């Protein structure tokens, strides 16, 4: 009997200890909040930008001078699709600022992307002799020059083949306001294959196996008071 009393006494003591522990520690209900952070997880890095960190804005926006800031002494390089360089050259910075004052929607690096598209369309249309595609892209004087060159090629029974490989750069080399007109000159550096053939298909100019680096200065104009957002090519020249 003594052993039985000992067992009962030990059991009562165990029950008493369990009840005491529950009263002190509480019990799980399933609604407990998890710890604020796992102590074994490294803390997240700070989100406050530091000097030297990359900017959080649009990488394509070129900083322009304010009334109290001096004009930058160097161009502001950016890289477009495919690593194409697009910059506002120092000589063009005041003109770009003047254009933006007249047309706040003007964004210089975005403009160079549109200029590359226009360059491609114009070069390819000229090679095809497609005057219908050229006419809305050129002012009247420039269109007359292009149309005369195409007509002369037709009279000589020649055909032109132009393959535009790609662009190395499209930099804004000059910019200004001429009355209400914004005028921007873009310096294109491109790689092309150009060939002219006669009526028999023989090459009279160029080399189909030679890729040439071509540097062109094309000037575009747009009336900033007009609701028409399109620019027209008003002048072309080759550099060098």
Rosetta blueprint (number, residue, H / E / L):
1 X L
2 X H
3 X H
4 X H
5 X H
6 X H
7 X H
8 X H
9 X H
10 X H
11 X H
12 X H
13 X H
14 X H
15 X H
16 X H
17 X H
18 X H
19 X H
20 X H
21 X H
22 X H
23 X H
24 X H
25 X H
26 X L
27 X L
28 X L
29 X L
30 X L
31 X L
32 X L
33 X L
34 X L
35 X L
36 X L
37 X L
38 X L
39 X L
40 X L
41 X L
42 X L
43 X L
44 X L
45 X L
46 X L
47 X L
48 X L
49 X L
50 X L
51 X L
52 X L
53 X L
54 X L
55 X L
56 X L
57 X L
58 X L
59 X L
60 X L
61 X L
62 X L
63 X L
64 X L
65 X L
66 X L
67 X L
68 X L
69 X L
70 X L
71 X L
72 X L
73 X L
74 X L
75 X L
76 X L
77 X L
78 X E
79 X E
80 X L
81 X H
82 X H
83 X H
84 X L
85 X E
86 X E
87 X L
88 X E
89 X L
90 X H
91 X H
92 X H
93 X H
94 X H
95 X H
96 X H
97 X H
98 X H
99 X H
100 X H
101 X H
102 X H
103 X L
104 X L
105 X L
106 X L
107 X L
108 X H
109 X H
110 X H
111 X H
112 X H
113 X H
114 X H
115 X H
116 X H
117 X H
118 X H
119 X H
120 X H
121 X H
122 X H
123 X H
124 X H
125 X H
126 X H
127 X H
128 X H
129 X L
130 X L
131 X H
132 X H
133 X H
134 X H
135 X H
136 X L
137 X L
138 X E
139 X L
140 X H
141 X H
142 X H
143 X H
144 X H
145 X H
146 X H
147 X H
148 X H
149 X H
150 X H
151 X H
152 X H
153 X H
154 X H
155 X H
156 X L
157 X L
158 X L
159 X E
160 X E
161 X E
162 X E
163 X E
164 X E
165 X E
166 X E
167 X E
168 X E
169 X E
170 X E
171 X E
172 X E
173 X E
174 X E
175 X E
176 X E
177 X E
178 X E
179 X L
180 X L
181 X E
182 X E
183 X E
184 X E
185 X E
186 X E
187 X E
188 X E
189 X E
190 X E
191 X E
192 X E
193 X E
194 X E
195 X E
196 X E
197 X E
198 X L
199 X L
200 X L
201 X L
202 X L
203 X E
204 X E
205 X E
206 X E
207 X L
208 X L
209 X L
210 X L
211 X L
212 X E
213 X E
214 X E
215 X E
216 X E
217 X E
218 X E
219 X E
220 X E
221 X E
222 X E
223 X E
224 X L
225 X L
226 X L
227 X L
228 X L
229 X L
230 X L
231 X L
232 X E
233 X E
234 X E
235 X E
236 X E
237 X E
238 X E
239 X L
240 X L
